[in-house]
């Protein structure tokens, strides 16, 4: 059966090797799955950190905008007070 599958799947770009040691093949397959899990976990953590950084920047921008608006309102009140005093 192994030789038939090798003839079907073997190409110049995809090499198929027939191995009689089943335990080693199982172990290599399990390690491959573990490696993929670690890589995807790293990717997910990286994406979460990027989203958190973007969210923090948005929060800082909103607080800066609010502070600017408060300052602008205070300046407007001061100008209005000066005009009111001058009109008396």
C-alpha positions in Angstrom: 0.0 0.0 0.0 2.8 2.4 0.9 4.5 2.0 -2.5 1.2 2.7 -4.3 0.6 5.9 -2.4 4.2 7.0 -3.0 3.8 6.6 -6.7 0.5 8.6 -6.6 1.8 11.5 -4.5 5.5 11.7 -5.3 6.5 14.7 -7.5 9.8 16.5 -8.1 8.6 19.1 -5.5 7.0 16.7 -3.0 9.1 13.8 -1.7 7.4 10.8 -0.2 9.4 8.4 2.0 8.2 5.0 3.2 9.1 4.4 6.8 8.5 1.3 8.8 9.0 2.9 12.3 5.4 3.9 13.1 6.2 5.4 16.6 8.7 7.9 15.1 6.2 9.0 12.5 3.5 9.5 15.1 5.9 11.5 17.3 7.0 13.7 14.4 3.3 14.4 13.6 2.6 15.3 17.2 5.5 17.7 17.3 4.4 19.3 14.1 1.0 20.0 15.7 2.6 21.4 18.8 4.8 23.7 16.8 1.8 25.0 14.8 -0.1 25.6 18.0 2.7 27.7 19.4 3.0 29.7 16.2 -0.7 30.5 16.1 -0.7 31.3 19.8 2.1 33.8 19.2 0.2 35.3 16.3 -2.9 35.7 18.4 -1.0 37.3 21.3 0.7 39.7 18.9 -2.7 40.7 17.4 -4.2 41.3 20.8 -1.2 43.5 21.8 -1.6 45.5 18.6 -5.3 46.0 19.2 -4.6 47.1 22.8 -2.0 49.6 21.7 -4.4 51.0 19.1 -7.1 51.3 21.7 -4.8 53.1 24.1 -3.8 55.6 21.4 -7.5 56.2 20.7 -8.2 56.8 24.4 -5.2 59.2 24.7 -6.5 61.1 21.7 -10.0 61.4 23.1 -8.7 62.6 26.4 -6.5 65.2 24.7 -9.4 66.3 22.6 -11.5 66.7 25.7 -8.8 68.7 27.4 -8.5 71.0 24.4 -12.2 71.6 24.3 -12.2 72.4 28.1 -9.4 74.9 27.5 -11.2 76.4 24.5 -14.3 76.8 26.6 -12.3 78.5 29.4 -10.8 80.9 26.9 -14.2 81.7 25.5 -15.5 82.5 29.0 -12.5 84.8 29.7 -13.1 86.7 26.4 -16.8 87.1 27.2 -16.0 88.4 30.7 -13.6 91.0 29.2 -16.1 92.1 26.7 -18.8 92.4 29.4 -16.5 94.5 31.6 -15.6 96.8 28.7 -19.2 97.4 27.8 -20.0 98.7 31.3 
